[in-house]
Amino acid sequence: MFNLATTLRWFLSGKMGAFGLEVRLNNMTREKPAPVVEVSAGGFVVSKTDSTLVALMARFNRGGKLEWCIPKGHLEPNETNEQAALREVFEETGLSAEITDYLGDVNYTFNQKGKNVSKTVHVYLMNQISGELTMEHDPNHEASELAWVKLSELINRLSHVNEKRIAKVALELIEARS
């Protein structure tokens, strides 16, 4: 049974049928499910031997297309954004790094298995401390390729518009230090 508030909400939303009768599907009202919220962290790692190079990874998206992106991933329980960013960089690239700057957030939505997902990625600028590019630490085997990319090629190499936007912030900070 519907109460007055539910009926009023449906009336105001324009979902009332002719003569003020409520539109029903399978005798139930249909409300949009709340999106699943995901939080990830990662970043741009500048090479310790050549400050004109940044580490990127390529992975296949859900549609099977190879996309170049920053190393990033989900937070583990009780992990801070910074801890997750450093862990994900190590797991996906083999590089140990230190965070120098917070660059901002990348926000996007997508549909996965019929569920709307709203994702926020906290992005950092980092300096490489040690390590070599390798996929051997990647527990989920997400990375398909790894590469040191010249700063001059960074924007063109990245696949996602949101990451290209935040890469411009990283480039400004890197260039200001030179």
Backbone torsions as a table, in degrees:
resi	resn	phi	psi	omega
1	MET	NA	142.9	-178.2
2	PHE	-99.3	138.5	177.0
3	ASN	-90.5	176.3	-176.6
4	LEU	-62.8	-39.7	-179.3
5	ALA	-63.0	-42.1	179.2
6	THR	-65.1	-44.4	179.8
7	THR	-63.9	-42.2	179.0
8	LEU	-64.1	-42.1	179.1
9	ARG	-60.6	-44.3	178.9
10	TRP	-65.9	-40.1	179.6
11	PHE	-63.0	-46.0	-178.6
12	LEU	-69.6	-26.3	-180.0
13	SER	-83.2	-2.0	178.6
14	GLY	81.4	17.5	-177.1
15	LYS	-100.8	20.1	177.7
16	MET	-91.6	139.4	-179.8
17	GLY	-82.7	-169.8	180.0
18	ALA	-59.4	144.6	178.9
19	PHE	61.4	25.6	175.7
20	GLY	75.3	16.3	178.7
21	LEU	-85.3	139.8	-178.5
22	GLU	-71.8	135.6	176.7
23	VAL	-82.0	129.0	-179.1
24	ARG	-127.6	146.2	173.3
25	LEU	-118.0	121.9	-177.3
26	ASN	51.7	38.8	-180.0
27	ASN	60.2	21.6	178.7
28	MET	-135.7	149.0	173.0
29	THR	-82.0	148.7	-178.1
30	ARG	-109.4	118.8	175.3
31	GLU	-113.3	145.2	179.3
32	LYS	-68.8	131.4	178.1
33	PRO	-70.0	147.9	177.8
34	ALA	-64.8	142.4	180.0
35	PRO	-68.0	152.6	172.5
36	VAL	-76.1	132.7	-178.4
37	VAL	-103.5	126.3	177.9
38	GLU	-122.2	144.4	176.9
39	VAL	-126.4	131.3	178.3
40	SER	-132.1	170.3	177.0
41	ALA	-148.8	151.2	179.1
42	GLY	-177.1	-163.1	179.7
43	GLY	176.9	-178.1	178.1
44	PHE	-95.7	123.4	-179.7
45	VAL	-107.5	121.2	178.6
46	VAL	-88.0	134.6	-179.2
47	SER	-62.4	141.3	178.4
48	LYS	-76.0	-20.2	-178.0
49	THR	-100.6	-15.5	-179.2
50	ASP	-152.5	102.7	-174.8
51	SER	-70.4	3.5	175.0
52	THR	-98.0	8.1	-179.3
53	LEU	-119.7	140.8	177.5
54	VAL	-128.4	138.9	179.8
55	ALA	-80.5	130.8	174.4
56	LEU	-130.7	160.3	176.3
57	MET	-125.8	155.9	174.2
58	ALA	-117.7	140.2	176.3
59	ARG	-143.1	157.6	177.0
60	PHE	-84.9	130.4	178.8
61	ASN	-77.2	179.6	-177.3
62	ARG	-62.1	-21.3	178.5
63	GLY	-92.1	0.4	177.7
64	GLY	90.4	7.0	179.9
65	LYS	-91.5	137.3	177.5
66	LEU	-75.4	125.0	-178.4
67	GLU	-127.6	135.0	176.1
68	TRP	-90.0	134.1	-175.7
69	CYS	-154.7	175.6	174.6
70	ILE	-79.8	152.3	172.5
71	PRO	-67.5	131.1	-177.3
72	LYS	-162.7	162.2	177.3
73	GLY	-175.7	178.2	-176.0
74	HIS	-67.2	151.6	172.4
75	LEU	-76.6	141.0	172.0
76	GLU	-85.0	161.1	178.3
77	PRO	-54.7	136.3	178.3
78	ASN	64.2	19.8	179.7
79	GLU	-101.9	138.6	176.3
80	THR	-79.5	165.9	176.8
81	ASN	-58.1	-42.4	-178.6
82	GLU	-65.2	-44.3	178.7
83	GLN	-61.9	-41.7	179.5
84	ALA	-64.8	-41.9	-179.8
85	ALA	-61.0	-45.9	-179.9
86	LEU	-65.8	-41.6	179.1
87	ARG	-64.4	-47.0	-178.9
88	GLU	-63.0	-40.6	177.4
89	VAL	-59.7	-45.3	179.8
90	PHE	-64.6	-47.8	-177.7
91	GLU	-61.6	-41.7	-172.8
92	GLU	-89.3	-19.0	-177.4
93	THR	-125.9	-16.8	-175.3
94	GLY	81.8	5.8	-176.9
95	LEU	-98.8	132.7	168.4
96	SER	-90.0	136.4	-174.0
97	ALA	-141.6	167.0	172.2
98	GLU	-124.5	143.2	-179.7
99	ILE	-81.2	132.3	176.1
100	THR	-108.3	-33.1	-176.6
101	ASP	-150.7	148.5	170.3
102	TYR	-91.4	124.7	-176.2
103	LEU	-93.7	-26.7	-178.5
104	GLY	134.4	-168.2	-177.7
105	ASP	-112.4	148.7	168.9
106	VAL	-113.3	126.2	-179.3
107	ASN	-121.5	135.5	176.7
108	TYR	-157.9	165.0	178.0
109	THR	-126.8	152.2	176.5
110	PHE	-155.4	168.3	179.8
111	ASN	-109.7	127.9	179.3
112	GLN	-132.3	118.4	179.4
113	LYS	52.9	41.6	177.3
114	GLY	80.7	3.2	179.3
115	LYS	-112.4	137.5	174.4
116	ASN	-78.1	130.0	-179.5
117	VAL	-118.0	128.6	175.4
118	SER	-107.5	116.6	-172.5
119	LYS	-117.9	138.2	172.9
120	THR	-120.3	128.6	176.9
121	VAL	-115.4	121.4	176.0
122	HIS	-86.4	123.4	-171.1
123	VAL	-114.9	135.0	-177.5
124	TYR	-125.0	153.9	168.9
125	LEU	-96.0	134.3	-174.6
126	MET	-134.3	156.4	171.2
127	ASN	-111.0	136.8	175.9
128	GLN	-67.1	133.2	174.0
129	ILE	-98.7	-46.9	-178.5
130	SER	-159.3	178.4	176.7
131	GLY	98.0	167.8	177.8
132	GLU	-126.7	151.9	177.1
133	LEU	-61.5	119.1	178.5
134	THR	-156.0	150.2	178.0
135	MET	-100.5	6.4	-173.5
136	GLU	-69.9	-15.8	-180.0
137	HIS	-97.8	1.6	-174.9
138	ASP	-81.6	102.9	-175.0
139	PRO	-66.3	-27.2	-178.3
140	ASN	-100.9	1.4	179.7
141	HIS	50.2	47.1	-179.1
142	GLU	-80.2	-35.6	-176.9
143	ALA	-74.5	134.7	175.0
144	SER	-103.6	-31.9	178.5
145	GLU	-147.0	153.1	173.1
146	LEU	-130.2	148.1	179.4
147	ALA	-157.0	147.1	166.1
148	TRP	-86.3	121.5	-175.3
149	VAL	-112.3	133.3	177.5
150	LYS	-63.6	142.7	179.3
151	LEU	-55.5	-36.3	-179.3
152	SER	-66.8	-18.1	-179.2
153	GLU	-107.7	-2.4	-172.2
154	LEU	-58.0	-51.8	-175.9
155	ILE	-60.9	-43.1	-179.3
156	ASN	-68.5	-30.5	-177.1
157	ARG	-76.4	-37.1	-178.1
158	LEU	-63.9	141.0	-176.9
159	SER	-88.1	-29.5	-171.8
160	HIS	-102.1	134.5	-178.9
161	VAL	-57.3	-43.3	-179.0
162	ASN	-62.8	-38.3	177.9
163	GLU	-72.2	-32.3	175.5
164	LYS	-63.3	-40.9	-179.9
165	ARG	-62.2	-45.9	-177.6
166	ILE	-76.3	-23.2	174.6
167	ALA	-64.4	-33.1	177.5
168	LYS	-62.3	-37.8	176.4
169	VAL	-64.5	-44.0	178.8
170	ALA	-61.7	-44.0	-179.7
171	LEU	-61.4	-40.9	178.4
172	GLU	-61.3	-43.2	179.7
173	LEU	-67.1	-42.1	179.5
174	ILE	-63.8	-45.5	-179.2
175	GLU	-66.1	-34.3	178.9
176	ALA	-66.0	-26.1	-179.9
177	ARG	-83.3	-18.2	-175.6
178	SER	-75.2	NA	NA
